[in-house]
Amino acid sequence: MPYTFPDDLLQAQRDWYAVYHQLATASHISQTTVLRRSLQRLSVRISTHPYWTTIPGRAPAARLELKRSALDAVR
């Protein structure tokens, strides 16, 4: 089933992947603290987005599709 994600939700997931990549390649501990905090904030923003209440029962599949869509966009 195709999903139409709000732009802000899709952008938050893209940002999550970008920060995750930065964290994976960070060379200084001071960077990792800031990046981990950013990842946590983005995770909360994504998981509590109002969009998820519009698709009860289908949220797991939609979350996976959001991740796929965002990952394709950052590659």
N, CA, C and O atoms as CSV, one atom per row, in Angstrom:
chain,resi,resn,atom,element,x,y,z
A,1,MET,N,N,0.841,-1.178,0.000
A,1,MET,CA,C,0.000,0.000,0.000
A,1,MET,C,C,0.890,1.246,0.000
A,1,MET,O,O,1.750,1.386,0.869
A,2,PRO,N,N,0.696,2.137,-0.949
A,2,PRO,CA,C,1.503,3.358,-0.975
A,2,PRO,C,C,1.054,4.336,0.117
A,2,PRO,O,O,-0.136,4.476,0.399
A,3,TYR,N,N,2.009,4.987,0.702
A,3,TYR,CA,C,1.731,5.967,1.749
A,3,TYR,C,C,2.191,7.333,1.269
A,3,TYR,O,O,3.190,7.452,0.559
A,4,THR,N,N,1.459,8.352,1.662
A,4,THR,CA,C,1.847,9.723,1.376
A,4,THR,C,C,2.236,10.362,2.698
A,4,THR,O,O,1.380,10.644,3.536
A,5,PHE,N,N,3.521,10.587,2.877
A,5,PHE,CA,C,4.017,11.115,4.141
A,5,PHE,C,C,4.076,12.636,4.109
A,5,PHE,O,O,4.390,13.229,3.077
A,6,PRO,N,N,3.774,13.263,5.235
A,6,PRO,CA,C,3.938,14.718,5.315
A,6,PRO,C,C,5.412,15.080,5.102
A,6,PRO,O,O,6.311,14.335,5.493
A,7,ASP,N,N,5.635,16.217,4.488
A,7,ASP,CA,C,7.007,16.640,4.184
A,7,ASP,C,C,7.878,16.731,5.427
A,7,ASP,O,O,9.048,16.347,5.397
A,8,ASP,N,N,7.312,17.241,6.529
A,8,ASP,CA,C,8.130,17.397,7.735
A,8,ASP,C,C,8.526,16.054,8.332
A,8,ASP,O,O,9.609,15.927,8.903
A,9,LEU,N,N,7.668,15.058,8.208
A,9,LEU,CA,C,7.988,13.721,8.713
A,9,LEU,C,C,9.073,13.071,7.852
A,9,LEU,O,O,10.019,12.482,8.374
A,10,LEU,N,N,8.929,13.183,6.559
A,10,LEU,CA,C,9.937,12.626,5.652
A,10,LEU,C,C,11.285,13.325,5.845
A,10,LEU,O,O,12.331,12.677,5.829
A,11,GLN,N,N,11.257,14.634,6.024
A,11,GLN,CA,C,12.507,15.370,6.245
A,11,GLN,C,C,13.146,14.978,7.570
A,11,GLN,O,O,14.369,14.862,7.653
A,12,ALA,N,N,12.349,14.776,8.593
A,12,ALA,CA,C,12.898,14.352,9.892
A,12,ALA,C,C,13.585,12.997,9.764
A,12,ALA,O,O,14.638,12.778,10.362
A,13,GLN,N,N,12.999,12.086,8.988
A,13,GLN,CA,C,13.631,10.774,8.806
A,13,GLN,C,C,14.915,10.904,7.995
A,13,GLN,O,O,15.900,10.222,8.280
A,14,ARG,N,N,14.913,11.772,6.989
A,14,ARG,CA,C,16.146,12.017,6.223
A,14,ARG,C,C,17.235,12.585,7.133
A,14,ARG,O,O,18.391,12.167,7.082
A,15,ASP,N,N,16.838,13.543,7.964
A,15,ASP,CA,C,17.789,14.140,8.902
A,15,ASP,C,C,18.327,13.088,9.858
A,15,ASP,O,O,19.509,13.107,10.203
A,16,TRP,N,N,17.463,12.164,10.291
A,16,TRP,CA,C,17.885,11.097,11.203
A,16,TRP,C,C,19.002,10.277,10.551
A,16,TRP,O,O,20.019,9.996,11.186
A,17,TYR,N,N,18.812,9.898,9.293
A,17,TYR,CA,C,19.843,9.123,8.594
A,17,TYR,C,C,21.131,9.923,8.431
A,17,TYR,O,O,22.223,9.371,8.568
A,18,ALA,N,N,21.015,11.207,8.142
A,18,ALA,CA,C,22.209,12.041,7.978
A,18,ALA,C,C,22.984,12.141,9.290
A,18,ALA,O,O,24.210,12.031,9.299
A,19,VAL,N,N,22.275,12.350,10.387
A,19,VAL,CA,C,22.935,12.446,11.694
A,19,VAL,C,C,23.535,11.094,12.076
A,19,VAL,O,O,24.633,11.037,12.628
A,20,TYR,N,N,22.827,10.021,11.789
A,20,TYR,CA,C,23.340,8.682,12.095
A,20,TYR,C,C,24.658,8.435,11.357
A,20,TYR,O,O,25.603,7.887,11.924
A,21,HIS,N,N,24.709,8.841,10.103
A,21,HIS,CA,C,25.947,8.692,9.324
A,21,HIS,C,C,27.068,9.537,9.930
A,21,HIS,O,O,28.206,9.081,10.034
A,22,GLN,N,N,26.745,10.759,10.327
A,22,GLN,CA,C,27.748,11.620,10.964
A,22,GLN,C,C,28.258,10.988,12.254
A,22,GLN,O,O,29.451,11.041,12.551
A,23,LEU,N,N,27.351,10.395,13.012
A,23,LEU,CA,C,27.740,9.746,14.263
A,23,LEU,C,C,28.668,8.563,13.993
A,23,LEU,O,O,29.635,8.345,14.722
A,24,ALA,N,N,28.372,7.820,12.961
A,24,ALA,CA,C,29.188,6.652,12.627
A,24,ALA,C,C,30.598,7.038,12.202
A,24,ALA,O,O,31.532,6.249,12.346
A,25,THR,N,N,30.751,8.234,11.686
A,25,THR,CA,C,32.063,8.663,11.200
A,25,THR,C,C,32.709,9.731,12.081
A,25,THR,O,O,33.764,10.259,11.730
A,26,ALA,N,N,32.099,10.053,13.207
A,26,ALA,CA,C,32.636,11.092,14.102
A,26,ALA,C,C,33.964,10.638,14.698
A,26,ALA,O,O,34.142,9.475,15.059
A,27,SER,N,N,34.876,11.576,14.788
A,27,SER,CA,C,36.198,11.228,15.306
A,27,SER,C,C,36.458,11.765,16.714
A,27,SER,O,O,37.420,11.358,17.366
A,28,HIS,N,N,35.618,12.663,17.176
A,28,HIS,CA,C,35.821,13.243,18.504
A,28,HIS,C,C,34.640,12.934,19.414
A,28,HIS,O,O,33.486,12.957,18.986
A,29,ILE,N,N,34.943,12.650,20.657
A,29,ILE,CA,C,33.888,12.334,21.634
A,29,ILE,C,C,32.925,13.494,21.793
A,29,ILE,O,O,31.728,13.275,21.980
A,30,SER,N,N,33.411,14.707,21.726
A,30,SER,CA,C,32.520,15.860,21.880
A,30,SER,C,C,31.473,15.888,20.767
A,30,SER,O,O,30.345,16.327,20.992
A,31,GLN,N,N,31.830,15.431,19.592
A,31,GLN,CA,C,30.874,15.354,18.484
A,31,GLN,C,C,29.817,14.295,18.751
A,31,GLN,O,O,28.638,14.504,18.464
A,32,THR,N,N,30.228,13.173,19.291
A,32,THR,CA,C,29.276,12.074,19.466
A,32,THR,C,C,28.177,12.434,20.448
A,32,THR,O,O,27.032,12.024,20.263
A,33,THR,N,N,28.496,13.188,21.483
A,33,THR,CA,C,27.477,13.582,22.455
A,33,THR,C,C,26.403,14.433,21.794
A,33,THR,O,O,25.210,14.193,21.977
A,34,VAL,N,N,26.824,15.413,21.037
A,34,VAL,CA,C,25.877,16.295,20.348
A,34,VAL,C,C,25.067,15.509,19.324
A,34,VAL,O,O,23.856,15.700,19.211
A,35,LEU,N,N,25.717,14.639,18.588
A,35,LEU,CA,C,25.024,13.865,17.559
A,35,LEU,C,C,24.037,12.875,18.166
A,35,LEU,O,O,22.945,12.686,17.630
A,36,ARG,N,N,24.402,12.249,19.264
A,36,ARG,CA,C,23.470,11.326,19.931
A,36,ARG,C,C,22.235,12.074,20.421
A,36,ARG,O,O,21.113,11.577,20.312
A,37,ARG,N,N,22.448,13.255,20.953
A,37,ARG,CA,C,21.324,14.072,21.408
A,37,ARG,C,C,20.417,14.428,20.225
A,37,ARG,O,O,19.192,14.389,20.343
A,38,SER,N,N,21.009,14.766,19.114
A,38,SER,CA,C,20.221,15.077,17.913
A,38,SER,C,C,19.432,13.864,17.444
A,38,SER,O,O,18.268,13.984,17.060
A,39,LEU,N,N,20.064,12.696,17.475
A,39,LEU,CA,C,19.364,11.465,17.087
A,39,LEU,C,C,18.168,11.201,17.991
A,39,LEU,O,O,17.098,10.815,17.519
A,40,GLN,N,N,18.351,11.407,19.278
A,40,GLN,CA,C,17.249,11.193,20.219
A,40,GLN,C,C,16.097,12.141,19.936
A,40,GLN,O,O,14.937,11.727,19.931
A,41,ARG,N,N,16.403,13.394,19.705
A,41,ARG,CA,C,15.345,14.378,19.421
A,41,ARG,C,C,14.614,14.042,18.122
A,41,ARG,O,O,13.387,14.123,18.055
A,42,LEU,N,N,15.358,13.674,17.112
A,42,LEU,CA,C,14.726,13.303,15.845
A,42,LEU,C,C,13.876,12.044,16.003
A,42,LEU,O,O,12.797,11.948,15.417
A,43,SER,N,N,14.346,11.096,16.779
A,43,SER,CA,C,13.583,9.864,17.012
A,43,SER,C,C,12.248,10.170,17.671
A,43,SER,O,O,11.219,9.604,17.304
A,44,VAL,N,N,12.272,11.065,18.642
A,44,VAL,CA,C,11.026,11.458,19.311
A,44,VAL,C,C,10.112,12.181,18.328
A,44,VAL,O,O,8.911,11.912,18.281
A,45,ARG,N,N,10.674,13.095,17.545
A,45,ARG,CA,C,9.864,13.838,16.572
A,45,ARG,C,C,9.194,12.885,15.576
A,45,ARG,O,O,8.027,13.061,15.227
A,46,ILE,N,N,9.931,11.891,15.132
A,46,ILE,CA,C,9.392,10.932,14.165
A,46,ILE,C,C,8.335,10.042,14.807
A,46,ILE,O,O,7.248,9.869,14.256
A,47,SER,N,N,8.646,9.483,15.956
A,47,SER,CA,C,7.738,8.503,16.573
A,47,SER,C,C,6.464,9.117,17.134
A,47,SER,O,O,5.464,8.418,17.292
A,48,THR,N,N,6.481,10.412,17.439
A,48,THR,CA,C,5.285,11.047,18.001
A,48,THR,C,C,4.561,11.934,16.992
A,48,THR,O,O,3.658,12.685,17.361
A,49,HIS,N,N,4.947,11.853,15.744
A,49,HIS,CA,C,4.317,12.691,14.717
A,49,HIS,C,C,2.825,12.349,14.618
A,49,HIS,O,O,2.459,11.175,14.662
A,50,PRO,N,N,1.974,13.351,14.487
A,50,PRO,CA,C,0.527,13.115,14.398
A,50,PRO,C,C,0.105,12.218,13.230
A,50,PRO,O,O,-0.977,11.631,13.260
A,51,TYR,N,N,0.938,12.111,12.220
A,51,TYR,CA,C,0.600,11.270,11.067
A,51,TYR,C,C,0.273,9.845,11.491
A,51,TYR,O,O,-0.619,9.220,10.918
A,52,TRP,N,N,0.984,9.325,12.489
A,52,TRP,CA,C,0.809,7.926,12.880
A,52,TRP,C,C,-0.588,7.639,13.419
A,52,TRP,O,O,-1.029,6.490,13.396
A,53,THR,N,N,-1.284,8.646,13.897
A,53,THR,CA,C,-2.652,8.424,14.399
A,53,THR,C,C,-3.660,8.306,13.265
A,53,THR,O,O,-4.798,7.895,13.493
A,54,THR,N,N,-3.263,8.658,12.056
A,54,THR,CA,C,-4.193,8.599,10.922
A,54,THR,C,C,-4.223,7.238,10.250
A,54,THR,O,O,-5.047,7.001,9.366
A,55,ILE,N,N,-3.331,6.340,10.658
A,55,ILE,CA,C,-3.269,5.022,10.024
A,55,ILE,C,C,-3.227,3.900,11.064
A,55,ILE,O,O,-2.329,3.059,11.022
A,56,PRO,N,N,-4.175,3.877,11.985
A,56,PRO,CA,C,-4.127,2.849,13.033
A,56,PRO,C,C,-4.124,1.444,12.436
A,56,PRO,O,O,-4.823,1.159,11.464
A,57,GLY,N,N,-3.331,0.592,13.035
A,57,GLY,CA,C,-3.247,-0.790,12.572
A,57,GLY,C,C,-2.263,-1.012,11.442
A,57,GLY,O,O,-1.846,-2.143,11.194
A,58,ARG,N,N,-1.887,0.059,10.753
A,58,ARG,CA,C,-0.943,-0.082,9.637
A,58,ARG,C,C,0.364,0.653,9.904
A,58,ARG,O,O,1.211,0.764,9.019
A,59,ALA,N,N,0.522,1.144,11.097
A,59,ALA,CA,C,1.703,1.951,11.413
A,59,ALA,C,C,3.026,1.213,11.202
A,59,ALA,O,O,3.954,1.813,10.659
A,60,PRO,N,N,3.167,-0.060,11.602
A,60,PRO,CA,C,4.466,-0.717,11.385
A,60,PRO,C,C,4.885,-0.751,9.907
A,60,PRO,O,O,6.045,-0.492,9.587
A,61,ALA,N,N,3.966,-1.063,9.033
A,61,ALA,CA,C,4.292,-1.095,7.603
A,61,ALA,C,C,4.606,0.306,7.089
A,61,ALA,O,O,5.506,0.486,6.269
A,62,ALA,N,N,3.870,1.281,7.567
A,62,ALA,CA,C,4.109,2.660,7.139
A,62,ALA,C,C,5.454,3.168,7.641
A,62,ALA,O,O,6.155,3.883,6.926
A,63,ARG,N,N,5.816,2.802,8.864
A,63,ARG,CA,C,7.117,3.223,9.399
A,63,ARG,C,C,8.260,2.645,8.559
A,63,ARG,O,O,9.245,3.328,8.279
A,64,LEU,N,N,8.116,1.410,8.174
A,64,LEU,CA,C,9.137,0.788,7.329
A,64,LEU,C,C,9.217,1.493,5.977
A,64,LEU,O,O,10.308,1.733,5.462
A,65,GLU,N,N,8.073,1.819,5.412
A,65,GLU,CA,C,8.057,2.517,4.129
A,65,GLU,C,C,8.665,3.915,4.255
A,65,GLU,O,O,9.358,4.374,3.347
A,66,LEU,N,N,8.409,4.591,5.374
A,66,LEU,CA,C,9.018,5.902,5.610
A,66,LEU,C,C,10.537,5.777,5.617
A,66,LEU,O,O,11.236,6.580,4.999
A,67,LYS,N,N,11.038,4.776,6.310
A,67,LYS,CA,C,12.488,4.574,6.378
A,67,LYS,C,C,13.067,4.297,4.993
A,67,LYS,O,O,14.119,4.826,4.635
A,68,ARG,N,N,12.384,3.477,4.232
A,68,ARG,CA,C,12.859,3.170,2.872
A,68,ARG,C,C,12.871,4.417,1.998
A,68,ARG,O,O,13.838,4.682,1.283
A,69,SER,N,N,11.782,5.176,2.065
A,69,SER,CA,C,11.679,6.389,1.247
A,69,SER,C,C,12.766,7.392,1.599
A,69,SER,O,O,13.391,7.981,0.717
A,70,ALA,N,N,12.985,7.579,2.884
A,70,ALA,CA,C,13.997,8.546,3.324
A,70,ALA,C,C,15.398,8.070,2.970
A,70,ALA,O,O,16.238,8.867,2.551
A,71,LEU,N,N,15.652,6.798,3.131
A,71,LEU,CA,C,16.978,6.258,2.828
A,71,LEU,C,C,17.280,6.367,1.338
A,71,LEU,O,O,18.405,6.684,0.953
A,72,ASP,N,N,16.284,6.108,0.505
A,72,ASP,CA,C,16.476,6.260,-0.939
A,72,ASP,C,C,16.821,7.704,-1.293
A,72,ASP,O,O,17.603,7.955,-2.210
A,73,ALA,N,N,16.236,8.644,-0.567
A,73,ALA,CA,C,16.458,10.061,-0.859
A,73,ALA,C,C,17.851,10.528,-0.460
A,73,ALA,O,O,18.381,11.461,-1.062
A,74,VAL,N,N,18.452,9.897,0.545
A,74,VAL,CA,C,19.775,10.345,0.991
A,74,VAL,C,C,20.917,9.592,0.319
A,74,VAL,O,O,22.080,9.953,0.503
A,75,ARG,N,N,20.623,8.587,-0.428
A,75,ARG,CA,C,21.676,7.824,-1.129
A,75,ARG,C,C,22.108,8.503,-2.389
A,75,ARG,O,O,22.981,7.998,-3.094
